Amino acid sequence: MDTKFMKSAMEKKKNQQTDQHIPPIAGTLFGVILVVAILGAIFGDGKLNDALLGAWVLGWTLIGAYILFALKVANQWEKAVVLRLGKFHGLKGPGIFWIIPLVDAATSWIDHRVIVTSFSAEKTLTKDTVPVDVDAVLFWVVWDAEKAALEVKDYQSAISWSSQTALRDIIGRMMLADILVGRSAIDEELQHIIDERTTPWGITVQSVEIRDIVIPQVLEDAMSRQAQAERERQARVILGESEEQIAASFAKASEAYINNPTALHLRAMNMLFEGLKEKGALVIVPSSAVDTMNLGGLSGMISLAQNNAPKDEK
């Protein structure tokens, strides 16, 4: 993720938290009071003098303005940090609460739900000087709204940047192979480091998860060729071991034929039968194997299957 985009997203979330609109109920009450004051002024004409009429309208207007600015509403998952004359006064909410206009100020609205923050480390060098891009996601929650509002200016941006810094530090201390196969270890170490930094801010980190690790394309191709060569080497080793086992089996079988020529001859005839049954025709070429199996005059003989080809018509 681009760091500029991440920073703008954090600022947007902050503005959404701190820029609280006037509660609809306060605006409704203010409108009702103004209507009552105006109607009173209209229908009271002739019965009240100008001084009393002005006081009537002004009084109801002030009451409506007080309700408009003093009545606040916090959602179920929020806590409002109230300062009185610049000093911390208390936490309000959830629900309806009142403040004193011009004296109190609800400066921060802290969200107590679990928040998900994505962060990344781009073009970060590993211990073996390989540039990698790592994307991760952080799950965290504010457990102390007072500390989150008073101990750090912008706790969301602070968490994002501290997470990115911790990720870069861990990558720089690890080899590429350890990063590729040790995601769970990185997750646990990241959670421990970030949680130590955010605990004084009243924030706890629930979990960290590495989403993706991107390496240069050239290195990826080289690693693919290396893996392919390693698999081919293992295949050749397995083939060699198989040849050794087969040779050992043949050596053991030869012990049964070495002093029994008749058994060897029967084995040879069985081989001929199997070849004829499968192929339909078999050509025996003179060789030492033929002499060893005691096939005698079979050298140069052509054996045909039972279903011979039809004879040519005369």
Secondary structure, 3 states (H helix, E strand, C coil): CCHHHHHHHHHHHHHHHHCCCCCHHHHHHHHHHHHHHHHHHHHCECCECHHHHHHHHHHHHHHHHHHHHHEEEECCCEEEEEEECCEEEEEECCEEEECCCCCEEEEEEEECCCEEEEEEEEEEECCCCCEEEEEEEEEEEECCHHHHHHCCCCHHHHHHHHHHHHHHHHHHCCCHHHHHHCHHHHHHHHHHHHHHHHHHHCEEEEEEEEEEEECCHHHHHHHHHHHHHHHHHHHHHHHHHHHHHHHHHHHHHHHHHCCCHHHHHHHHHHHHHHHHHHHCEEECCCCHHHHHCCCHHHCCCEEECCCCCCCCCC
